[in-house]
């Protein structure tokens, strides 16, 4: 998300109207519903995390302990447990 100067994109009348509600503060204007993007949609991070999680699950199935996986992947044991549980549920569906 980048900031835009209101003076550069909005008519003076709208800026004056906004001043009635907010004066000199930052405001966030959300995207329209049809323009929203899912988290990670613009980058490869979602695919990278999915691949990592699949590898964690494969390692777990090969007998690696949760504590070992936490150290290997630099995650907490609780995070590893969540990933394994999620992968188990995904496979059952």
C-alpha positions as CSV (number, residue, x, y, z in Angstrom):
1,X,0.0,0.0,0.0
2,X,1.3,3.4,-0.9
3,X,0.2,6.8,0.3
4,X,-1.2,9.4,-2.1
5,X,-1.6,13.1,-1.4
6,X,-5.2,14.0,-1.3
7,X,-4.5,17.3,-3.1
8,X,-3.1,15.3,-6.0
9,X,-6.1,13.1,-6.6
10,X,-9.2,14.6,-5.1
11,X,-11.2,17.7,-5.9
12,X,-11.0,20.6,-3.4
13,X,-14.7,20.2,-2.5
14,X,-14.2,16.6,-1.4
15,X,-11.1,17.5,0.6
16,X,-13.1,20.2,2.4
17,X,-15.8,17.7,3.1
18,X,-13.3,15.3,4.6
19,X,-11.8,18.0,6.7
20,X,-15.2,18.2,8.5
21,X,-14.6,14.6,9.8
22,X,-10.8,14.3,9.9
23,X,-8.3,17.1,9.9
24,X,-4.7,16.3,9.3
25,X,-5.0,12.6,10.2
26,X,-4.2,9.6,8.1
27,X,-7.3,7.6,6.9
28,X,-7.5,4.3,5.2
29,X,-9.8,3.9,2.2
30,X,-10.4,0.1,1.6
31,X,-10.5,-1.3,-1.9
32,X,-13.9,-2.0,-3.5
33,X,-15.0,-5.6,-2.9
34,X,-14.5,-6.6,-6.5
35,X,-10.9,-5.3,-6.4
36,X,-9.7,-7.0,-3.3
37,X,-6.9,-9.5,-3.5
38,X,-6.2,-12.5,-1.3
39,X,-3.2,-12.4,1.0
40,X,0.0,-13.4,-1.0
41,X,-1.7,-13.1,-4.4
42,X,0.9,-10.7,-5.8
43,X,3.9,-12.7,-4.6
44,X,5.1,-16.3,-4.4
45,X,5.0,-16.4,-0.6
46,X,1.7,-18.4,-0.5
47,X,3.1,-21.1,-2.8
48,X,6.5,-21.1,-0.9
49,X,4.7,-21.6,2.4
50,X,2.5,-24.3,1.0
51,X,5.6,-26.1,-0.3
52,X,7.4,-25.7,3.0
53,X,4.4,-27.0,4.9
54,X,4.2,-30.1,2.6
55,X,7.8,-30.7,3.3
56,X,7.3,-30.4,7.0
57,X,4.5,-32.9,6.8
58,X,6.6,-35.3,4.7
59,X,9.4,-35.0,7.2
60,X,7.0,-35.7,10.0
61,X,5.6,-38.8,8.2
62,X,9.2,-40.1,7.8
63,X,9.5,-40.1,11.6
64,X,11.1,-36.7,12.4
65,X,10.1,-35.4,15.8
66,X,8.2,-32.1,16.2
67,X,11.1,-30.6,18.2
68,X,13.5,-31.5,15.4
69,X,11.2,-30.0,12.8
70,X,10.8,-26.8,14.8
71,X,14.6,-26.4,14.9
72,X,15.0,-27.3,11.2
73,X,12.4,-24.8,10.0
74,X,12.9,-22.1,12.6
75,X,9.4,-22.4,13.9
76,X,7.8,-23.0,17.3
77,X,6.7,-26.5,18.1
78,X,3.1,-25.2,18.3
79,X,3.4,-23.9,14.7
80,X,4.7,-27.3,13.5
81,X,1.8,-29.0,15.3
82,X,-0.7,-26.6,13.6
83,X,0.9,-27.3,10.2
84,X,0.8,-31.1,10.7
85,X,-2.8,-31.0,11.9
86,X,-3.8,-28.8,8.9
87,X,-2.1,-31.1,6.5
88,X,-3.8,-34.2,8.0
89,X,-7.2,-32.5,7.6
90,X,-6.4,-31.5,4.0
91,X,-5.4,-35.0,3.1
92,X,-8.7,-36.5,4.6
93,X,-10.9,-34.2,2.6
